[in-house]
Structure formats: structure tokens, C-alpha cells
């Protein structure tokens, strides 16, 4: 309002100064006829000027609200009166030259334009209400009609977002900057979170137009009953990654609010002047990449956007999100090392910036994701009027990859050249981040092969390695070989780890046996998950069964022999008893015969 009245006053003063310069011109008119003719012409110019100013004001009023239209009527009346024909009062001489009349018309139009421009901004210092962004990549896309929000009713706030870079972006989180001050956020706060995610945002060079590459986010919000009329600046914080670097951008758009009768205009709230706003324009961390458990320094870049007043006596409060599975075991994700989550700034000048730093420690068990830190700023203007602004910053937390290996099992522990050994071990992901594209390769002068792809291992998960290596040369050292494990983190950064193990390779002796079998000629069913190891085990089982069968047969034969021997012994005993009985009878018969003969 102050800027608007100043522009109108300057224009009015300019016209009055022109009026003060017309007296000498009028004094030079000596001829009555000439003076009458010039006066009539000048009167016509005045009437034309009055009509032009009136028409310009009437057309301009169609684009404004009732309050601004009334101000335009008052401004038109003042300039018409200055020209001197508003009420056809012949006693008012008004302007007396064509040049001064033209200057007055130009001044009137400029004053009306300044008034309307001030009304469109509704108390904001900058008359530019076009959508904007702090990023060269993520921007508000295209021309978009400013939505109109009526008190007590819902309105759809549409934010078109476009990627003007050449790198495709994904998973961009967009969060509106919310405040409980009605002059900063004219909507009801009906939920705890308003963050939305753009899954993909293509960059330039893929053959699509800017319109086709644009993505739109929509928030349905209810306008507060006590929201003053006027234009409000809405800001949204976008967090995304360009490669492995975390980036943030502030997207700005506007909404026009139609308040309830008597709610006033946003520019007349508080002390009657525009609200000085302190915003967070960005932040940095040292180190740039914050790992869970690290102590880091957070630096906020603050700006006082007001060109009217400095702000002072600022108290800044940091609120970290709570982590934990239940209310009894929750804790702050970030803890200030000083023990206090508040900071003080004595003052920030008009349209000036300052930095605020605080040292914090991230909890060691945080998950790998961005964490939002809420910032509340309480301050005063030059008139000691108190204000509150809120903002938030999203700090990406990284988790170092952690894993353990089981004791490798090598079967057999010694092989000859040309034969294979089976190496088995497990990878346990003991960290809080997922391991991607896990691969294992074996290195050694005496072996070849064994490459294995495990893939993704979730946090707390296990990956199994079962690889076959082939002996290519006899071992000339202690038999140490290496298993090289490579993996990627969520940002695509590759890391590796080496595990040593022992496998002896001997020269080929030429002896036949298990090692000389051509395992490739043994058919097995891949669909059932069989392997050469299973074939070897099967062969061993078959051999054991054959041995067991042979033993059983031998035992049976031995038993049969024993039974046969016993039967023979019994038969011999029976024969002996029969012979003995026969001899007895013979003796008795022989005696009788002898007696008889004698």
C-alpha cells in the first residue's frame, strides 16, 4: 500500500508542477479572438482527456475487486479535477496547455497501473507474481492460470513441474512449505503430511516436448474462514538426486484468495504494512554426505525478503523427526552436540541474507533415506511487531554397507589339474541398506572359472555362493586363492571386498578314479536343481549300497556253509550210532551161533 500511494502521489505532484508553469503562457495572449479560439480548443482537449482517463479507469476496474475499483474511482476523480472540467466548473482554470494535459493523462494512467499492480501483489514487495524456481533443472512448467480460493471452500492447487536438464530424474519428493500463520498459508492444516512424489521426470533430448515431459501434482486444500483477500505466494520444496548428488529446489506459485466480508486484505493485516518474511533459501552439510552415526555441521542460508524493514531478535528452533517403533522408545533422529536445539540471530537487514550453522549428530541406526528437519523462526520488525516463519530441510542420510561371510567350504580341498572343486559360503547383510548387483569372482594362478552372480541382498538377508572352479596349473605356493566380492549401494557406487581361502592343485597323475570321470557326460536334470555335487553324492551312495549288498551276500553264504557243516556233522553222528547198533547185534548173534556149534 505504501509503495502504491507513493507512485500515485508522485504522478499527482508531477501534474501539479506542470500546472504551476502555465501562467506565463496565458499572459502572452493579447488578441481576444486568438484567445477565444485557443480556449475553445483547449477546452475540447480537456474534455477528451477527462473522457480518456475515465474510460481507462472503467476498463481497468473490470480486472480488480470492489475495493480496488473504488480506489480507482477516487484516483480518476482527482485527475479529472486537476484537469479542471470534472464538474464543468468554469471558475476552475485547470491545466492551460496541450502539453500539460497530455502529461496529466499519462500520469493518471501510470498511477492507475501502479495501484492495480500493488493490489495484485497484495502486500508483497516484488510485483512479479510469475511462478519461479531456485533450480536450473526442476522448474514450474508452462503458463498456468492462477487458482482462486474462496473462504471456507476447497480449491485444487495444481503444480506443473518440468525437468529442463538433460538428465532424467526419478523419485522427486515435493512438499509444500506450510505455516500456521494465515497470512503465509491460507488453508486449513488437515493432515500431518502433504509430500507427494514424482516417480519419473524426463529431461530434454528424448524427443518429447516440454508439455509432454511435464508432470502435474495436485493438492486439494480447504481455504480458511479467516483468510484475508489477496494474492499469496505458495512455495514447495523439491528434493531429488542428480547422479549421486542430492539436490533441492524451491518452486514458487501463487493463489488468489477471496476472503469473507470484513476479513480485510492481506496487505492491511498486522501493522498495516507487508509482512516481512524470512525464508530458507538453501542449506549445506559438512561433510557433504552424512552417514548414520556421523557428527556434521548444518548451515542454513536465510534471507529477509522484505525491502521495507529489517528483522531482529530472531530465535531459530530446530525440530528433528522422531524415530522408534513405540512411544516409549522414540528418539530424535538428529541431536545437537551442544545439547540445545535453538539458535539466536541478532538481526538481518532489508533484503539481506545470513548463514546460521549448528552442529548435530545423526543416530547410528537411522535408515538410508532423507529426514526432514523442521525450522521455526520467531522475529520482530522495526516496529517490534512479532512474526513467525516456518521452513523445513530434508537431509539425506547414508548407511555404510555391512556384511559378513561364513567359513568357506571347499570340496575337495585338493584337486588335480583339469578337475573341479566346489566352493560354498554365505554372505550375510548385517547393515541397514540393500546390497545391489552382488557378484563373486575367484582369482588365483592355479584356478579358473567360478564367477557367480547373486543379485540383490536386502538388509538382514542372506546370499549363497556355490561355485565350481577348475584347476589349471599345479600350486606353487601355499594354495591361497581369493574370492573377490563386488556390490553397489543405492546410489550406484561400486565397492569390493576380498576373502582369502586355500585350495591345492596337483599335477595330473593319470590314475583312474573319481577325479577322472567326465562329469559333463553324466546327465542330470537342471530343472530339479541337481548339480555335479549331487551326482557325486549319488555315486557314493550307490557304491555304498553295492558294498553293503556284497557283505550281506557273503554273510548269507557263510551262514549257509555253517548250517551245511552242522547238518553233515549230524548225519555223521547218526551213521555212527547205526553202525554201533549193528555191531552189537552181530556180537550177540555170533556168540549164540558158536554155542550152537559147540
VEXLUM-223317 format. One line per field, with one value per residue (C-alpha): x, y, z; residue in three letters. Coordinates in Angstrom, 1 decimal, always signed. Layout:
BEGIN
c1 (X:...)
c2 (Y:...)
c3 (Z:...)
residuo (Ala:...)
***
This chain:
BEGIN
c1 (+0.0:+2.8:+4.5:+1.2:+0.3:+3.9:+3.6:+0.2:+1.4:+4.4:+2.2:-0.2:+2.7:+4.1:+0.9:+0.6:+4.1:+3.0:+0.0:+2.3:+4.2:+1.2:+0.7:+3.4:+1.9:-1.6:-0.1:+1.2:-2.2:-3.0:-5.6:-9.1:-10.1:-7.0:-7.5:-11.1:-10.2:-7.3:-9.5:-12.2:-9.5:-8.0:-11.4:-12.0:-8.6:-9.6:-12.9:-11.2:-8.6:-11.3:-13.1:-9.8:-8.9:-12.5:-12.6:-9.1:-10.3:-13.6:-11.7:-9.1:-11.8:-13.1:-9.9:-10.0:-12.1:-14.6:-12.2:-9.6:-12.3:-13.4:-9.8:-9.5:-12.7:-11.2:-7.9:-9.8:-11.8:-8.7:-7.0:-10.2:-10.5:-6.9:-7.6:-10.4:-13.5:-14.7:-17.8:-17.9:-16.9:-15.9:-14.2:-11.6:-9.0:-7.2:-4.4:-3.8:-1.5:-1.8:+1.5:+0.4:-2.9:-1.0:+1.4:-1.6:-3.3:+0.0:+0.4:-3.1:-2.7:+0.6:-1.0:-3.8:-1.4:+0.7:-2.5:-3.5:-0.1:+0.1:-3.3:-2.2:+0.7:-1.4:+1.3:+4.3:+7.4:+8.0:+5.4:+6.4:+3.9:+5.1:+5.9:+9.6:+12.2:+15.6:+16.8:+18.0:+16.7:+13.4:+11.1:+7.4:+6.3:+4.4:+1.8:-0.8:-3.9:-3.7:-6.3:-8.9:-9.7:-12.9:-13.1:-14.5:-14.3:-11.9:-9.6:-7.3:-3.7:-2.0:+1.8:+3.1:+6.8:+9.2:+12.8:+14.8:+18.0:+19.3:+19.5:+16.4:+15.2:+13.2:+11.5:+11.3:+9.6:+7.7:+6.5:+4.6:+6.0:+3.2:+2.7:+0.1:+0.1:-2.9:-1.0:+1.5:-0.6:-4.3:-5.5:-6.6:-3.9:-5.9:-3.2:+0.3:+2.0:+1.5:+4.5:+3.9:+6.4:+7.0:+8.2:+9.8:+10.7:+12.3:+14.9:+15.5:+16.6:+14.2:+12.1:+9.3:+8.1:+8.2:+4.5:+4.8:+7.6:+5.7:+4.2:+1.4:+0.9:-2.5:-3.3:-6.9:-7.0:-9.7:-9.5:-9.6:-12.6:-10.4:-8.1:-7.8:-8.3:-5.3:-2.6:-0.5:+2.9:+3.0:+6.4:+7.2:+10.4:+11.6:+14.2:+15.9:+19.2:+21.3:+23.5:+24.7:+24.3:+21.3:+19.7:+16.9:+14.8:+12.2:+9.2:+7.0:+3.5:+0.5:-3.1:-5.7:-7.9:-11.4:-11.9:-15.1:-16.8:-14.9:-11.8:-9.8:-6.9:-3.7:-1.7:-3.7:-3.0:-0.9:+0.7:-0.8:+2.3:+3.5:+4.7:+8.5:+9.2:+12.4:+12.9:+15.4:+17.0:+19.1:+21.4:+24.7:+26.2:+29.8:+30.7:+28.5:+27.5:+26.1:+26.3:+24.3:+26.3:+28.3:+28.6:+28.0:+27.6:+24.3:+24.4:+21.2:+21.1:+18.5:+17.1:+14.9:+12.7:+11.3:+12.5:+10.6:+12.1:+15.0:+14.2:+15.8:+15.8:+15.4:+15.1:+15.5:+14.3:+15.2:+12.8:+14.1:+11.7:+11.2:+12.3:+11.3:+8.7:+6.7:+6.0:+8.2:+11.3:+11.2:+14.2:+15.2:+16.9:+19.4:+20.8:+22.6:+26.1:+25.7:+22.5:+20.3:+18.2:+17.8:+20.0:+19.9:+20.4:+20.6:+19.3:+19.0:+18.9:+16.4:+16.6:+19.7:+21.0:+22.8:+24.0:+23.3:+25.3:+24.6:+26.5:+24.4:+24.9:+22.8:+21.7:+23.7:+20.7:+18.9:+17.7:+19.1:+16.6:+16.1:+15.0:+13.0:+14.3:+11.6:+12.9:+10.8:+11.9:+10.4:+11.5:+10.4:+10.4:+11.5:+8.2:+8.7:+5.8:+6.3:+6.2:+6.8:+8.0:+8.5:+10.5:+12.0:+15.1:+15.5:+18.8:+19.7:+21.2:+23.5:+24.2:+27.6:+27.3:+28.0:+28.1:+29.8:+30.9:+30.5:+33.5:+34.1:+33.7:+35.8:+35.1:+37.6:+40.3:+42.9:+42.3:+44.5:+44.9:+41.7:+39.4:+36.9:+36.3:+33.0:+33.4:+30.4:+29.8:+27.1:+27.0:+25.1:+23.9:+24.2:+23.7:+20.6:+21.0:+20.4:+23.3:+22.7:+24.3:+26.4:+28.9:+31.7:+34.9:+37.8:+41.4:+44.4:+47.3:+46.2:+42.4:+39.9:+36.1:+33.8:+32.1:+28.7:+26.0:+24.0:+21.9:+20.2:+20.6:+18.1:+19.1:+19.1:+19.1:+21.5:+23.1:+24.5:+27.6:+28.0:+30.7:+32.9:+36.5:+38.8:+42.5:+44.6:+48.1:+49.8:+50.0:+53.5:+52.8:+50.7:+47.5:+45.9:+43.2:+40.9:+37.2:+36.5:+33.0:+31.7:+28.4:+26.7:+24.8:+21.5:+23.3:+25.1:+28.5:+30.5:+32.6:+34.6:+35.8:+38.4:+38.3:+41.2:+40.9:+43.1:+42.8:+45.7:+46.0:+48.3:+49.7:+47.5:+48.7:+46.8:+45.2:+41.6:+39.1:+36.5:+38.6:+38.9:+35.2:+33.9:+31.2:+29.8:+28.8:+26.6:+23.1:+21.2:+18.0:+18.7:+15.0:+15.2:+18.2:+20.7:+24.4:+27.6:+27.9:+24.6:+25.8:+29.0:+27.0:+24.6:+27.5:+29.0:+25.6:+25.4:+28.9:+28.0:+24.8:+26.9:+29.4:+26.5:+24.9:+28.2:+28.7:+25.1:+25.6:+28.9:+27.3:+24.5:+26.9:+28.9:+25.8:+24.7:+28.1:+27.9:+24.5:+25.6:+28.6:+26.3:+23.9:+26.9:+28.0:+24.5:+24.5:+27.8:+26.7:+23.5:+25.7:+28.0:+25.0:+23.6:+26.9:+27.3:+23.9:+24.6:+27.9:+26.0:+23.6:+26.4:+28.2:+25.2:+24.3:+27.8:+28.0:+24.8:+25.9:+29.1:+27.4:+25.1:+28.0:+29.8)
c2 (+0.0:+2.4:+1.9:+2.2:+5.6:+6.9:+6.2:+7.8:+10.8:+11.3:+11.3:+13.8:+16.1:+16.0:+17.2:+19.9:+21.2:+21.3:+23.4:+25.9:+26.5:+27.6:+31.1:+32.8:+31.1:+32.6:+36.0:+36.2:+36.0:+39.6:+39.1:+38.4:+36.4:+34.3:+33.7:+32.6:+30.2:+28.7:+28.5:+26.5:+24.2:+23.7:+23.0:+20.3:+18.8:+18.8:+17.1:+14.5:+14.0:+13.6:+11.0:+9.1:+8.9:+7.8:+5.1:+3.8:+3.6:+1.8:-0.8:-1.3:-1.8:-4.9:-6.7:-5.9:-6.4:-3.9:-2.4:-1.6:-0.4:+2.2:+3.4:+3.7:+5.8:+8.1:+8.4:+9.1:+11.9:+13.6:+13.7:+14.9:+17.6:+18.5:+19.0:+21.4:+20.1:+17.4:+19.4:+21.8:+24.5:+27.5:+29.1:+26.3:+27.2:+23.8:+23.0:+25.5:+23.9:+20.8:+19.5:+19.8:+18.0:+15.2:+14.9:+14.7:+11.9:+9.9:+10.4:+9.3:+6.1:+5.4:+6.0:+3.6:+0.9:+1.3:+0.9:-2.2:-3.7:-3.1:-4.8:-7.9:-8.3:-7.9:-6.5:-8.3:-6.3:-7.7:-7.0:-10.2:-12.9:-15.4:-18.9:-19.4:-22.0:-21.9:-24.8:-24.9:-28.5:-28.8:-25.8:-24.8:-25.7:-23.6:-20.9:-21.8:-20.0:-18.7:-20.6:-18.7:-19.9:-18.8:-18.8:-22.0:-23.9:-26.4:-25.5:-27.6:-26.3:-27.6:-27.5:-28.3:-29.5:-29.9:-31.0:-28.6:-30.5:-33.3:-35.9:-38.0:-37.6:-40.0:-40.1:-36.4:-35.6:-32.3:-30.8:-27.5:-25.1:-24.9:-22.3:-21.8:-18.1:-17.3:-14.6:-17.2:-20.3:-19.5:-23.1:-25.5:-27.9:-31.1:-33.8:-34.3:-34.7:-33.1:-34.6:-36.1:-38.0:-37.7:-41.2:-40.0:-36.6:-37.0:-34.5:-32.9:-34.9:-37.7:-36.4:-35.1:-31.5:-29.6:-30.1:-33.9:-34.1:-32.0:-33.7:-32.2:-32.5:-31.6:-30.7:-30.3:-27.7:-26.1:-22.3:-20.9:-18.8:-16.0:-15.8:-12.2:-11.5:-11.1:-13.0:-15.5:-16.9:-20.7:-22.4:-26.1:-27.8:-30.4:-33.0:-35.1:-36.7:-35.7:-38.7:-39.4:-35.8:-34.8:-31.5:-29.4:-26.6:-24.2:-24.0:-20.9:-20.3:-18.2:-18.4:-15.7:-15.8:-14.3:-13.7:-13.4:-10.0:-8.0:-10.2:-7.3:-7.5:-9.3:-6.1:-4.5:-7.3:-6.6:-3.2:-2.2:-3.0:-6.0:-8.9:-9.3:-12.9:-14.8:-17.9:-20.7:-20.4:-23.5:-25.4:-27.3:-30.0:-30.7:-33.4:-33.2:-36.8:-37.6:-41.2:-42.6:-42.0:-39.1:-35.7:-32.9:-29.2:-28.0:-24.5:-22.7:-19.9:-17.4:-14.3:-11.4:-10.9:-7.6:-4.3:-2.4:-3.4:-5.3:-8.2:-8.6:-10.6:-13.8:-17.2:-20.2:-23.6:-27.0:-30.0:-33.3:-36.2:-38.9:-42.5:-45.7:-48.4:-47.3:-44.1:-45.3:-45.9:-42.9:-40.6:-37.7:-38.6:-35.6:-34.5:-31.1:-31.7:-28.6:-30.1:-27.2:-27.1:-23.3:-20.6:-16.8:-14.2:-10.5:-9.1:-9.4:-6.3:-5.3:-7.8:-9.2:-12.7:-14.5:-18.0:-20.0:-23.1:-25.8:-29.0:-32.2:-35.9:-38.4:-41.5:-44.6:-46.8:-44.5:-46.0:-44.7:-42.1:-38.3:-37.0:-33.7:-31.1:-28.5:-24.9:-22.4:-18.7:-16.1:-12.5:-8.8:-6.0:-2.4:-1.6:-4.6:-6.5:-10.2:-12.7:-16.4:-18.3:-22.0:-24.0:-27.4:-29.0:-32.6:-34.2:-37.4:-40.0:-42.7:-46.1:-47.8:-51.3:-54.0:-57.8:-60.9:-64.2:-67.7:-70.1:-71.2:-74.9:-76.4:-79.9:-81.5:-79.4:-80.8:-81.4:-82.3:-80.2:-80.3:-81.3:-79.2:-78.2:-76.9:-73.7:-72.8:-69.9:-67.4:-63.6:-62.1:-58.5:-57.1:-53.5:-51.3:-50.8:-53.1:-54.5:-54.4:-56.4:-58.7:-60.7:-63.1:-63.9:-66.1:-65.2:-67.5:-68.6:-72.3:-72.0:-70.6:-70.1:-69.8:-66.5:-66.2:-63.5:-63.2:-60.1:-58.1:-58.8:-57.0:-55.7:-58.6:-61.1:-63.8:-64.6:-68.1:-68.7:-72.2:-72.1:-74.6:-73.7:-75.8:-76.5:-75.1:-75.4:-77.1:-75.0:-73.4:-71.6:-72.2:-72.7:-69.3:-68.1:-65.0:-64.6:-61.0:-59.8:-56.7:-54.8:-51.5:-49.2:-47.4:-44.6:-47.0:-46.6:-49.9:-51.4:-54.6:-57.0:-59.8:-63.1:-65.5:-69.3:-72.3:-74.8:-77.1:-78.1:-81.1:-82.4:-84.8:-88.3:-90.2:-92.5:-93.5:-92.9:-90.3:-87.4:-89.0:-89.2:-86.8:-85.0:-83.4:-86.8:-87.5:-86.4:-84.6:-82.6:-78.9:-78.1:-80.1:-78.1:-81.1:-80.3:-82.3:-82.3:-84.2:-86.6:-87.4:-88.0:-90.2:-92.3:-92.6:-93.8:-96.4:-97.7:-98.0:-99.9:-102.3:-102.9:-103.5:-105.9:-107.8:-108.0:-109.3:-111.9:-113.0:-113.3:-115.3:-117.7:-118.0:-118.8:-121.3:-123.0:-123.2:-124.7:-127.3:-128.3:-128.7:-130.9:-133.0:-133.4:-134.6:-137.1:-138.5:-138.9:-140.7:-143.1:-143.8:-144.7:-147.0:-148.8:-149.2:-150.8:-153.1:-154.3:-155.1:-157.4:-159.1:-159.9:-161.4:-163.5:-164.7:-166.0:-167.9:-169.5:-170.5:-172.0:-173.8:-175.2:-176.2)
c3 (+0.0:+0.9:-2.5:-4.3:-2.7:-3.3:-7.0:-7.2:-5.2:-7.4:-10.5:-8.9:-7.9:-11.4:-12.8:-10.2:-11.1:-14.7:-13.7:-11.9:-15.2:-17.3:-16.0:-18.2:-21.3:-20.5:-20.0:-23.6:-25.2:-26.4:-29.1:-27.9:-31.0:-30.8:-27.1:-27.6:-30.3:-28.3:-25.2:-27.1:-28.5:-25.0:-23.6:-26.1:-25.3:-21.6:-22.2:-24.4:-21.6:-18.9:-21.1:-21.8:-18.1:-17.2:-19.9:-18.9:-15.3:-16.2:-18.3:-15.6:-12.9:-14.7:-13.7:-10.0:-6.9:-5.5:-3.0:-5.7:-8.1:-5.5:-5.2:-9.0:-9.0:-6.4:-8.4:-11.6:-9.9:-8.6:-12.0:-13.7:-11.1:-11.8:-15.5:-14.5:-16.2:-13.8:-12.6:-15.5:-13.1:-15.2:-12.2:-12.2:-14.7:-14.6:-17.0:-19.7:-22.3:-24.5:-23.2:-19.6:-20.4:-22.1:-19.2:-16.8:-18.8:-18.9:-15.1:-14.4:-16.4:-14.6:-11.2:-12.0:-13.3:-10.1:-8.0:-9.8:-9.6:-5.9:-5.5:-7.5:-5.1:-2.0:+0.1:-1.4:-2.0:-5.5:-8.2:-10.1:-9.4:-12.1:-10.9:-10.3:-9.1:-7.5:-9.7:-13.3:-13.5:-11.7:-12.6:-12.6:-16.2:-18.6:-18.1:-15.6:-14.6:-11.0:-8.9:-7.0:-3.4:-1.7:+2.1:+3.6:+0.3:-1.2:-4.0:-6.2:-6.2:-9.3:-9.6:-13.1:-12.8:-15.7:-16.0:-18.1:-17.7:-19.9:-17.1:-16.3:-12.7:-10.6:-7.2:-6.7:-3.4:-3.4:-0.1:+0.4:+2.9:+5.5:+8.2:+10.9:+10.1:+7.9:+6.1:+4.9:+4.4:+3.9:+4.1:+6.9:+8.1:+7.9:+7.7:+9.1:+5.7:+2.3:+0.5:-3.0:-5.2:-8.9:-10.0:-13.2:-14.7:-18.2:-19.3:-22.6:-25.6:-25.5:-28.4:-26.2:-25.9:-22.7:-22.4:-22.8:-20.3:-17.7:-14.6:-12.6:-8.8:-7.3:-3.7:-2.6:+0.2:+2.2:+2.5:+6.0:+7.0:+8.4:+5.3:+4.1:+0.4:-1.9:-3.7:-1.7:-2.6:-2.2:-2.0:-2.5:-1.6:-4.2:-3.2:-5.9:-7.0:-10.0:-10.3:-6.8:-5.5:-3.5:-4.8:-3.6:-5.2:-4.1:-6.5:-6.2:-7.4:-6.4:-5.4:-5.2:-2.1:-1.8:+1.9:+3.9:+4.2:+6.7:+6.6:+5.0:+2.6:+3.2:+2.9:+5.7:+8.3:+11.4:+11.4:+8.1:+6.1:+4.2:+6.3:+6.5:+5.6:+6.4:+4.2:+4.0:+0.5:+0.9:+3.1:+3.1:+5.3:+6.3:+5.3:+2.2:+2.6:+6.1:+7.3:+10.1:+13.3:+11.9:+13.5:+10.9:+10.6:+9.1:+7.6:+6.7:+4.2:+5.4:+3.6:+4.8:+1.7:+3.0:+1.4:+4.0:+7.3:+8.9:+11.2:+14.6:+17.9:+15.9:+17.7:+15.5:+16.8:+15.2:+15.5:+14.3:+13.4:+16.0:+15.3:+17.1:+17.0:+20.0:+22.0:+24.9:+22.8:+20.4:+19.9:+17.8:+14.5:+15.0:+18.3:+18.7:+20.1:+22.3:+23.9:+22.7:+19.6:+19.5:+18.0:+18.0:+15.3:+16.3:+13.0:+9.3:+7.2:+4.5:+1.6:+3.2:+3.8:+6.6:+7.4:+10.5:+11.5:+14.1:+14.8:+15.1:+15.3:+13.3:+15.2:+14.2:+13.5:+11.0:+7.8:+4.5:+3.4:+3.6:+7.0:+7.4:+9.9:+10.8:+11.3:+13.2:+13.2:+15.6:+15.0:+15.1:+12.6:+13.1:+14.9:+17.3:+15.8:+16.3:+13.4:+13.0:+9.9:+9.4:+7.0:+6.6:+5.1:+4.1:+5.0:+3.1:+5.5:+4.1:+5.7:+5.2:+3.7:+6.3:+5.7:+7.0:+5.3:+6.6:+6.6:+3.1:+2.4:-0.4:-1.7:-2.3:-0.7:-3.2:-6.9:-9.8:-13.0:-15.1:-12.2:-10.4:-6.7:-5.3:-3.2:-0.9:+1.5:+2.6:+2.6:+5.5:+5.0:+8.6:+7.6:+7.1:+3.4:+0.5:-1.5:-5.3:-8.1:-5.8:-7.8:-6.8:-8.9:-7.9:-8.5:-8.4:-10.6:-10.3:-11.0:-13.5:-13.5:-10.6:-11.5:-9.7:-9.7:-6.5:-7.3:-4.6:-0.9:+1.3:+4.7:+7.1:+4.2:+3.0:-0.3:-1.1:-3.2:-4.8:-7.4:-9.3:-10.0:-12.3:-11.7:-14.5:-13.0:-10.1:-7.0:-6.5:-3.2:-0.1:-2.2:-1.3:-3.7:-3.5:-3.7:-4.9:-3.9:-5.6:-4.9:-5.4:-3.0:-3.6:-5.4:-7.8:-6.2:-6.6:-3.8:-3.5:-0.7:-0.9:+1.1:+1.0:+1.1:+0.4:-2.5:-3.5:-7.2:-8.0:-11.3:-13.2:-12.1:-14.8:-12.2:-12.9:-10.3:-9.2:-10.4:-13.9:-14.5:-17.1:-15.2:-18.3:-19.7:-16.6:-17.4:-14.7:-14.6:-14.3:-13.6:-10.3:-9.2:-9.4:-9.6:-10.1:-6.4:-6.2:-8.8:-6.8:-3.7:-5.6:-6.9:-3.4:-2.1:-5.0:-4.2:-0.5:-1.4:-3.6:-0.8:+1.6:-0.8:-1.2:+2.5:+3.0:+0.3:+1.9:+5.3:+3.9:+2.2:+5.3:+7.3:+4.7:+4.9:+8.6:+8.5:+5.9:+8.1:+11.1:+9.1:+7.9:+11.5:+12.5:+9.6:+10.6:+14.2:+13.0:+10.9:+13.8:+16.1:+13.4:+12.9:+16.6:+16.9:+14.0:+15.6:+18.9:+17.2:+15.3:+18.5:+20.2:+17.2:+16.7:+20.3:+20.0:+16.8:+18.4:+21.3:+19.0:+17.0:+20.1)
residuo (Unk:Unk:Unk:Unk:Unk:Unk:Unk:Unk:Unk:Unk:Unk:Unk:Unk:Unk:Unk:Unk:Unk:Unk:Unk:Unk:Unk:Unk:Unk:Unk:Unk:Unk:Unk:Unk:Unk:Unk:Unk:Unk:Unk:Unk:Unk:Unk:Unk:Unk:Unk:Unk:Unk:Unk:Unk:Unk:Unk:Unk:Unk:Unk:Unk:Unk:Unk:Unk:Unk:Unk:Unk:Unk:Unk:Unk:Unk:Unk:Unk:Unk:Unk:Unk:Unk:Unk:Unk:Unk:Unk:Unk:Unk:Unk:Unk:Unk:Unk:Unk:Unk:Unk:Unk:Unk:Unk:Unk:Unk:Unk:Unk:Unk:Unk:Unk:Unk:Unk:Unk:Unk:Unk:Unk:Unk:Unk:Unk:Unk:Unk:Unk:Unk:Unk:Unk:Unk:Unk:Unk:Unk:Unk:Unk:Unk:Unk:Unk:Unk:Unk:Unk:Unk:Unk:Unk:Unk:Unk:Unk:Unk:Unk:Unk:Unk:Unk:Unk:Unk:Unk:Unk:Unk:Unk:Unk:Unk:Unk:Unk:Unk:Unk:Unk:Unk:Unk:Unk:Unk:Unk:Unk:Unk:Unk:Unk:Unk:Unk:Unk:Unk:Unk:Unk:Unk:Unk:Unk:Unk:Unk:Unk:Unk:Unk:Unk:Unk:Unk:Unk:Unk:Unk:Unk:Unk:Unk:Unk:Unk:Unk:Unk:Unk:Unk:Unk:Unk:Unk:Unk:Unk:Unk:Unk:Unk:Unk:Unk:Unk:Unk:Unk:Unk:Unk:Unk:Unk:Unk:Unk:Unk:Unk:Unk:Unk:Unk:Unk:Unk:Unk:Unk:Unk:Unk:Unk:Unk:Unk:Unk:Unk:Unk:Unk:Unk:Unk:Unk:Unk:Unk:Unk:Unk:Unk:Unk:Unk:Unk:Unk:Unk:Unk:Unk:Unk:Unk:Unk:Unk:Unk:Unk:Unk:Unk:Unk:Unk:Unk:Unk:Unk:Unk:Unk:Unk:Unk:Unk:Unk:Unk:Unk:Unk:Unk:Unk:Unk:Unk:Unk:Unk:Unk:Unk:Unk:Unk:Unk:Unk:Unk:Unk:Unk:Unk:Unk:Unk:Unk:Unk:Unk:Unk:Unk:Unk:Unk:Unk:Unk:Unk:Unk:Unk:Unk:Unk:Unk:Unk:Unk:Unk:Unk:Unk:Unk:Unk:Unk:Unk:Unk:Unk:Unk:Unk:Unk:Unk:Unk:Unk:Unk:Unk:Unk:Unk:Unk:Unk:Unk:Unk:Unk:Unk:Unk:Unk:Unk:Unk:Unk:Unk:Unk:Unk:Unk:Unk:Unk:Unk:Unk:Unk:Unk:Unk:Unk:Unk:Unk:Unk:Unk:Unk:Unk:Unk:Unk:Unk:Unk:Unk:Unk:Unk:Unk:Unk:Unk:Unk:Unk:Unk:Unk:Unk:Unk:Unk:Unk:Unk:Unk:Unk:Unk:Unk:Unk:Unk:Unk:Unk:Unk:Unk:Unk:Unk:Unk:Unk:Unk:Unk:Unk:Unk:Unk:Unk:Unk:Unk:Unk:Unk:Unk:Unk:Unk:Unk:Unk:Unk:Unk:Unk:Unk:Unk:Unk:Unk:Unk:Unk:Unk:Unk:Unk:Unk:Unk:Unk:Unk:Unk:Unk:Unk:Unk:Unk:Unk:Unk:Unk:Unk:Unk:Unk:Unk:Unk:Unk:Unk:Unk:Unk:Unk:Unk:Unk:Unk:Unk:Unk:Unk:Unk:Unk:Unk:Unk:Unk:Unk:Unk:Unk:Unk:Unk:Unk:Unk:Unk:Unk:Unk:Unk:Unk:Unk:Unk:Unk:Unk:Unk:Unk:Unk:Unk:Unk:Unk:Unk:Unk:Unk:Unk:Unk:Unk:Unk:Unk:Unk:Unk:Unk:Unk:Unk:Unk:Unk:Unk:Unk:Unk:Unk:Unk:Unk:Unk:Unk:Unk:Unk:Unk:Unk:Unk:Unk:Unk:Unk:Unk:Unk:Unk:Unk:Unk:Unk:Unk:Unk:Unk:Unk:Unk:Unk:Unk:Unk:Unk:Unk:Unk:Unk:Unk:Unk:Unk:Unk:Unk:Unk:Unk:Unk:Unk:Unk:Unk:Unk:Unk:Unk:Unk:Unk:Unk:Unk:Unk:Unk:Unk:Unk:Unk:Unk:Unk:Unk:Unk:Unk:Unk:Unk:Unk:Unk:Unk:Unk:Unk:Unk:Unk:Unk:Unk:Unk:Unk:Unk:Unk:Unk:Unk:Unk:Unk:Unk:Unk:Unk:Unk:Unk:Unk:Unk:Unk:Unk:Unk:Unk:Unk:Unk:Unk:Unk:Unk:Unk:Unk:Unk:Unk:Unk:Unk:Unk:Unk:Unk:Unk:Unk:Unk:Unk:Unk:Unk:Unk:Unk:Unk:Unk:Unk:Unk:Unk:Unk:Unk:Unk:Unk:Unk:Unk:Unk:Unk:Unk:Unk:Unk:Unk:Unk:Unk:Unk)
***
